[in-house]
């Protein structure tokens, strides 16, 4: 049977009619690689901006199949107005994704025999912002068409329903193929008095625009509920799915109230060879974190004011991008803080990564702003050793600690990924990092 996938947290249907380690104290590294969302199969990206009681959700679909069969069903807490539905440039979402991804950075050790230098505090890099009713009733089914819109390449219907059987019958009768098992999930949303945002692609409009891909769709609404619906996305899934959620808020880091929010390990020293294998490294690290959590945790990968980063894997988002996503600045901040220009604006980004299925995530994500604006990033560090003359006393001590550091890098990598220590040791040797055949940790354990 052919499977259709779309945005992970929404129900994709076929439309047959028209279509553990402590972070290092010092950052300031040189960014060399990032772990982007493409590392994970069946991964969707969502930007969720929260401003007071207004929520804007921007969804990037990873739909696979013929576009004429694409349709999307999203639970929303209220009837969405036409001017609150937008189509967003994919590149804009990708920029925010690149900016917040886990990253690999590298340092070069200083000359241990050189006299200590006076280090002056450095200002963080700054980036300039770039600018750039109708209703119909089906009383026998208990389904009401609250509104219908045509927005760019999307044809949109907003529905309310009294019972799931009637909603399924309405969708099926209007050319949508509903996957088995959707009834129970739809019924739970109906009990919450949720509405259903149904979107499908107008192929004629896409042809006129000379496009063969689906652009991200944005929905805005006003509601005290701060949540992201997940459960419909599990109905027609053929296994666990990854969701990258980038939350833009004013009051600090976002967490879930109904699931454990954990931080990915960060500030960890890793061997030099990881530079060419960072994608494999981070994928294995995340797989291991999910397994250790029992598969029911949400993971924090990044939390930072959008005005800066250290190190930056991409320029911070432009003000025009933030406004497009719905993260309006609100009241202007004080222009100076402690004598320095205020860099962060009013917007804070939280990047959450969740791998979910129906068994481990029976509820939607309930979110809240913690008020915590402390910085966090998934960050992994390579150290290039100093290769000059190290015959001074400090240099001899440096060489001794270098061997210990290499041993620790091996142990960290094995612990984070589950990879064989022998495999890691051989890869380190090929990249020129000498490692004792029996690491310092193994010697301590033997004692």
TAFENWO-V702060 format. One record per pair of residues at least 12 apart in sequence whose C-alpha atoms are under 10 Angstrom apart, sorted by the first residue. I is the first residue (numbers start at 1). J is the second residue. Records with the same first field share a line. If there is no record, write none. Layout:
I: J, J
//
This chain:
2: 65
3: 64, 65, 179, 236, 237, 238
4: 62, 63, 64, 65, 66, 69, 70, 71, 179, 236, 237, 238
5: 42, 44, 61, 62, 63, 64, 65, 70, 71, 72, 233, 236, 237, 238
6: 42, 43, 44, 59, 60, 61, 62, 63, 64, 65, 70, 71, 72, 233, 236, 237
7: 42, 43, 44, 45, 46, 59, 60, 61, 62, 63, 72, 73, 74, 216, 230, 233, 243
8: 42, 43, 44, 45, 46, 59, 60, 61, 62, 63, 229, 230, 231, 232, 233, 234, 236, 237, 240, 241, 242, 243, 244, 356
9: 44, 45, 46, 59, 61, 73, 74, 75, 228, 229, 230, 231, 232, 233, 234, 235, 241, 242, 243, 356, 364, 365
10: 59, 61, 72, 73, 74, 75, 197, 228, 229, 230, 231, 232, 233, 234, 235, 236
11: 71, 72, 73, 74, 75, 178, 179, 182, 186, 198, 229, 230, 231, 232, 233, 234, 235, 236, 237
12: 61, 63, 69, 70, 71, 72, 73, 74, 176, 177, 178, 179, 198, 199, 200, 232, 233, 234, 235, 236, 237
13: 69, 70, 71, 72, 73, 171, 175, 176, 177, 178, 179, 198, 199, 200, 236
14: 65, 66, 67, 68, 69, 70, 71, 72, 172, 175, 176, 177, 178, 179, 200
15: 67, 68, 69, 70, 71, 72, 171, 172, 174, 175, 176, 177, 178, 199, 200, 201
16: 68, 69, 70, 71, 172, 174, 175, 176, 177, 200
17: 68, 69, 174, 175, 176, 200
18: 68, 69, 70, 155, 175, 200, 201, 202, 203, 204
19: 66, 67, 68, 69, 70, 71, 154, 155, 175, 176, 199, 200, 201, 202, 203, 204
20: 262, 263, 264, 265, 266, 268, 289, 416
21: 263, 264, 265, 266, 267, 268, 412, 416
22: 265, 266, 267, 268
23: 265, 266, 267, 268, 269, 376, 377, 378, 379, 380
24: 266, 267, 268, 269, 379, 380, 381
25: 267
26: 267, 310
27: 105, 267, 309, 310, 311, 379, 381
28: 105, 106, 107, 122, 124, 309, 310, 311, 312
29: 104, 105, 106, 107, 108, 310, 311, 312, 379, 381, 382, 383
30: 104, 105, 106, 107, 108, 310, 311, 312, 313, 381, 382
31: 103, 104, 105, 106, 107, 310, 311, 312, 313, 314, 379, 380, 381
32: 103, 104, 105, 106, 275, 276, 278, 311, 312, 313, 381, 382
33: 101, 102, 103, 104, 105, 106, 274, 275, 276, 277, 278, 279, 313, 380
34: 98, 99, 100, 101, 102, 103, 104, 105, 275, 278, 279, 282, 313, 314, 378, 379, 380
35: 98, 100, 101, 102, 103, 104, 278, 279, 280, 281, 282, 283, 313, 378
36: 94, 97, 98, 99, 100, 101, 102, 103, 244, 279, 282, 283
37: 94, 97, 98, 101, 102, 242, 243, 244, 353
38: 279
39: 279, 280, 282, 283
40: 241, 242, 243, 279, 283, 286, 355
41: 62, 240, 241, 242
42: 61, 62, 63, 64, 237, 238, 239, 240, 241, 242, 243, 355
43: 60, 61, 62, 240, 241, 242, 243, 244, 353, 354, 355
44: 59, 60, 61, 62, 63, 241, 242, 243, 244, 245
45: 58, 59, 60, 61, 62, 93, 94, 97, 216, 242, 243, 244, 245, 246, 353
46: 58, 59, 60, 61, 93, 97, 216, 217, 218, 228, 243, 244, 245, 246, 247, 351
47: 59, 60, 93, 96, 97, 218, 244, 245, 246, 247, 248, 325, 326, 349, 350, 351
48: 218, 219, 220, 226, 227, 228, 245, 246, 247, 248, 249, 325, 326, 327, 349, 350
49: 220, 246, 247, 248, 249, 250, 322, 323, 324, 325, 326, 327, 328, 347, 348, 349
50: 220, 222, 226, 247, 248, 249, 250, 251, 325, 326, 327, 328, 347, 368, 369
51: 222, 248, 249, 250, 251, 326, 327, 328, 329, 330, 347
52: 222, 223, 224, 226, 249, 250, 251, 330
53: 221, 222, 223, 224, 225, 226
54: 220, 221, 222, 223, 224, 225, 226, 326, 327
55: 219, 220, 221, 222, 223, 224, 225, 226, 227, 248, 249, 325, 326, 327
56: 84, 85, 86, 218, 219, 220, 221, 222, 247, 248, 324, 325, 326, 327
57: 85, 216, 217, 218, 219, 220, 221, 228, 245, 246, 247, 325, 326
58: 85, 86, 87, 88, 93, 216, 217, 218, 219, 220, 245, 246, 324, 325, 326
59: 87, 88, 90, 93, 215, 216, 217, 218, 219, 245
60: 88, 89, 90, 93, 94, 214, 215, 216, 217, 218
61: 213, 214, 215, 216, 217
62: 213, 214, 216
63: 213, 214
67: 200, 201, 202, 203, 212, 213, 214
68: 200, 201, 202, 203
69: 176, 177, 200, 201
70: 176, 199, 200, 201, 202, 214
71: 154, 155, 156, 176, 177, 198, 199, 200, 201
72: 156, 176, 196, 197, 198, 199, 200, 201
73: 156, 157, 158, 159, 195, 196, 197, 198, 199, 200, 232, 233
74: 158, 194, 195, 196, 197, 198, 199, 219, 228, 229, 230, 232, 233
75: 158, 159, 160, 186, 189, 190, 193, 194, 195, 196, 197, 198, 228, 229, 230, 231, 232
76: 158, 159, 189, 193, 194, 195, 196, 197, 219, 220, 221, 222, 223, 225, 227, 228, 229
77: 189, 192, 193, 194, 195, 196, 197, 221, 222, 223, 224, 225, 227
78: 158, 159, 160, 193, 194, 195, 196, 197, 220, 221, 222, 223
79: 146, 147, 158, 159, 160, 194, 195, 196, 197, 221, 222
80: 146, 147, 157, 158, 195, 196, 197, 219, 220, 221, 222
81: 133, 147, 148, 149, 158, 219, 220, 221
82: 133, 147, 148, 149, 150, 151, 156, 219, 220
83: 149, 151, 219, 220
84: 218, 219, 220, 221
85: 149, 150, 151, 152, 154, 156, 217, 218, 219, 220, 221
86: 151, 152, 154, 216, 217, 218, 219, 220, 324, 325
87: 151, 152, 153, 154, 214, 215, 216, 217, 218, 219, 324
88: 215, 216, 217, 218, 321, 324, 325
89: 215, 216, 217, 321, 324
90: 213, 214, 215, 216, 217
91: 215, 216
92: 216, 317, 318, 320, 321, 322, 324, 325
93: 216, 246, 317, 321, 325
95: 314, 315, 316, 317, 318, 321
96: 246, 306, 314, 315, 316, 317, 318, 321, 322, 349, 351
97: 244, 245, 246, 313, 314, 317, 351
98: 312, 313, 314, 315, 316, 317
99: 302, 306, 308, 309, 312, 313, 314, 315, 316, 317
100: 246, 301, 302, 303, 304, 306, 309, 312, 313, 314, 315, 316, 317, 349, 350, 351, 352, 377, 378
101: 244, 301, 302, 312, 313, 314, 351, 377, 378, 379
102: 264, 266, 282, 301, 302, 313, 351, 377, 378, 379, 380
103: 266, 278, 279, 282, 301, 311, 312, 313, 377, 378, 379, 380, 381
104: 267, 268, 269, 270, 274, 275, 278, 279, 282, 311, 313, 378, 379, 380, 381, 382
105: 267, 269, 270, 275, 311, 312, 313, 379, 380, 381, 382, 383
106: 269, 270, 272, 275, 380, 381, 382, 383, 384
107: 381, 382, 383, 384, 385
108: 382, 383, 384, 385, 386, 387
109: 383, 384, 385, 386, 387, 398
110: 384, 385, 386, 387, 388
111: 385, 386, 387, 388, 389, 390, 394, 395, 398
112: 386, 388, 389, 390, 391, 392, 393, 394, 395, 396, 397, 398, 399
113: 388, 389, 390, 391, 392, 393, 394, 395, 396, 398
114: 390, 392, 394, 395
123: 340
124: 307, 308, 309, 310, 311, 343
125: 307, 308, 309, 310, 311, 312, 315, 343
126: 307, 308, 309, 315, 316, 341, 343, 344
127: 307, 308, 315, 316, 317, 318, 343
128: 307, 315, 316, 317, 318, 319
129: 307, 315, 316, 317, 318, 319, 320, 321
130: 317, 318, 319, 320, 321
131: 318, 319, 320, 321
132: 318, 319, 320, 321, 324
133: 145, 146, 147, 148, 149
134: 146, 147, 148, 149
135: 147, 148, 157, 158, 159
136: 148, 159
137: 159, 160
138: 161, 166, 170
139: 162, 166
140: 166
141: 161, 162, 163, 164, 165, 166, 167, 168, 169, 170
142: 160, 161, 162, 163, 164, 165, 166, 167, 170
143: 159, 160, 161, 162, 163, 164, 165, 166, 167, 168, 169, 170, 171
144: 158, 159, 160, 161, 162, 167, 170, 195
145: 157, 158, 159, 160, 161, 195, 196
146: 158, 159, 160, 195, 196, 197
147: 159, 160, 197
148: 197, 198, 199
149: 199
150: 199, 200, 201, 202
151: 199, 201, 202, 217
152: 201, 202, 205, 206, 209, 215, 217
153: 199, 200, 201, 202, 203, 204, 205, 206, 207, 208, 209, 211, 214, 215, 217
154: 198, 199, 200, 201, 202, 203, 205, 206, 214, 215, 217
155: 198, 199, 200, 201, 202
156: 197, 198, 199, 200, 201, 202
157: 196, 197, 198, 199, 200
158: 195, 196, 197, 198, 199
159: 194, 195, 196, 197, 198
160: 190, 193, 194, 195, 196, 197
161: 186, 187, 189, 190, 191, 193, 194, 195, 196
162: 187, 190, 191, 193
163: 183, 186, 187, 188, 189, 190, 191
164: 182, 183, 184, 185, 186, 187, 188, 189, 190, 191
165: 182, 183, 184, 186, 187
166: 183
167: 183, 186, 187, 190, 196
168: 182, 183, 186
171: 198
176: 200
178: 235, 236
179: 235, 236, 237
180: 235, 236
181: 232, 234, 235, 236
182: 231, 232, 233, 234, 235, 236
183: 232, 235
184: 232, 235
185: 231, 232, 234, 235, 362
186: 231, 232
188: 231
189: 229, 231, 232
197: 219
199: 217
201: 214
218: 324, 325, 326
219: 325, 326
220: 325, 326
225: 366, 367, 368
226: 256, 365, 366, 367, 368, 369
227: 256, 257, 364, 365, 366, 367, 368
228: 245, 256, 363, 364, 365, 366, 367
229: 363, 364, 365, 366
230: 243, 356, 357, 358, 361, 362, 363, 364, 365
231: 356, 357, 358, 361, 362, 363, 364, 365
232: 358, 364
233: 356, 357, 358
234: 356, 357, 358, 359, 361, 362
235: 357, 358
237: 357, 358
238: 357
239: 356, 357, 358
240: 295, 354, 355, 356, 357, 358, 359, 360
241: 354, 355, 356, 357
242: 353, 354, 355, 356, 357
243: 298, 352, 353, 354, 355, 356
244: 299, 301, 351, 352, 353, 354, 355
245: 300, 301, 349, 350, 351, 352, 353, 354
246: 301, 302, 303, 349, 350, 351, 352, 353
247: 303, 327, 347, 348, 349, 350, 351, 352, 367, 369
248: 305, 306, 322, 325, 326, 327, 328, 346, 347, 348, 349, 350, 351
249: 305, 326, 327, 328, 329, 346, 347, 348, 349, 350, 368, 369, 371
250: 305, 327, 328, 329, 330, 345, 346, 347, 348, 349, 369, 371, 373
251: 346, 347, 348, 368, 369, 370, 371, 372, 373
252: 303, 304, 305, 346, 347, 348, 349, 350, 368, 369, 370, 371, 372, 373, 374, 375
253: 300, 302, 303, 304, 305, 348, 349, 350, 351, 368, 369, 370, 371, 372, 373, 374, 375, 376
254: 300, 303, 348, 349, 350, 351, 352, 367, 368, 369, 370, 371, 372, 373
255: 298, 299, 300, 350, 351, 352, 365, 366, 367, 368, 369, 370
256: 297, 298, 352, 364, 365, 366, 367, 368, 369, 370
257: 365, 366, 367, 368, 369
258: 297, 361, 363, 364, 365, 366, 367
259: 296, 297, 298, 360, 361, 363, 364, 365, 366, 367
260: 293, 296, 297, 298, 299
261: 296, 297, 298, 299, 300, 352, 353, 354
262: 289, 293, 297, 298, 299, 300, 301, 352, 353
263: 289, 297, 298, 299, 300, 301, 302, 352, 353, 376, 377, 378
264: 285, 286, 289, 290, 298, 299, 300, 301, 302, 353, 376, 377, 378, 379
265: 285, 286, 289, 299, 300, 301, 377, 378, 379, 380, 416
266: 301, 376, 377, 378, 379, 380, 381
267: 376, 377, 378, 379, 380, 381
268: 378, 379, 380, 381, 382, 408, 409, 412, 413, 416
269: 379, 380, 381, 382, 383, 405, 406, 408, 409, 410, 411, 412, 413
270: 380, 381, 382, 383, 405, 406, 408, 409, 410, 411, 412, 413, 414
271: 380, 381, 382, 383, 384, 405, 406, 407, 408, 409, 410, 412, 413, 424, 425, 427, 428, 429, 431, 433
272: 381, 382, 383, 384, 385, 406, 409, 427, 428, 431, 432, 433
273: 382, 424, 427, 428, 429, 430, 431, 432, 433
274: 380, 381, 382, 413, 424, 427, 428, 431
275: 381, 382
278: 380
280: 417
281: 413, 416, 417, 418, 419
282: 378, 380, 416, 417
283: 417
284: 416, 417, 418, 419
285: 413, 414, 415, 416, 417, 418, 419
286: 299, 353, 354, 355, 416, 417
287: 355, 416, 417, 418
288: 415, 416, 417, 418
289: 416, 417
290: 354, 355, 356
294: 360
295: 354, 355, 356, 357, 359, 360, 361
296: 354, 355, 356, 357, 359, 360, 361, 362
297: 353, 354, 355, 356, 360, 361
298: 352, 353, 354, 355, 356, 365
299: 351, 352, 353, 354, 355
300: 350, 351, 352, 353, 354, 376, 377, 378
301: 350, 351, 352, 353, 376, 377, 378, 379
302: 349, 350, 351, 352, 353, 375, 376, 377, 378, 379
303: 348, 349, 350, 351, 352, 372, 373, 374, 375, 376, 377, 378
304: 344, 347, 348, 349, 350, 351, 373, 374, 375, 376, 377
305: 343, 344, 345, 346, 347, 348, 349, 350, 373, 374, 375, 376
306: 318, 319, 322, 343, 344, 345, 346, 347, 348, 349, 350
307: 319, 342, 343, 344, 345, 346, 347, 348, 349
308: 343, 344, 345
309: 344, 375, 376, 377
310: 375, 377, 379
311: 377, 379
316: 344
319: 345, 347
322: 347
327: 346, 347, 348, 349
328: 345, 346, 347
329: 345, 346, 347
330: 345, 346, 347
331: 345, 346
332: 345, 346
333: 345, 346
348: 372, 373, 375
349: 373, 375
350: 369, 373, 375, 376, 377
351: 376, 377
381: 409
382: 409
383: 402, 405, 406, 409
384: 433
385: 398, 399, 402, 433
386: 398, 399, 402
402: 433, 434, 435
403: 433, 434, 435, 436, 439, 440
404: 435, 436, 439, 440, 441
405: 435, 440
406: 425, 428, 433, 434, 435, 436, 439, 440
407: 425, 433, 434, 435, 436, 437, 438, 439, 440, 441, 442
408: 435, 439, 440, 441
409: 424, 425, 428, 435
410: 422, 423, 424, 425, 428, 435, 439
411: 424, 425, 439, 440, 441, 442
422: 437
425: 437, 439
//
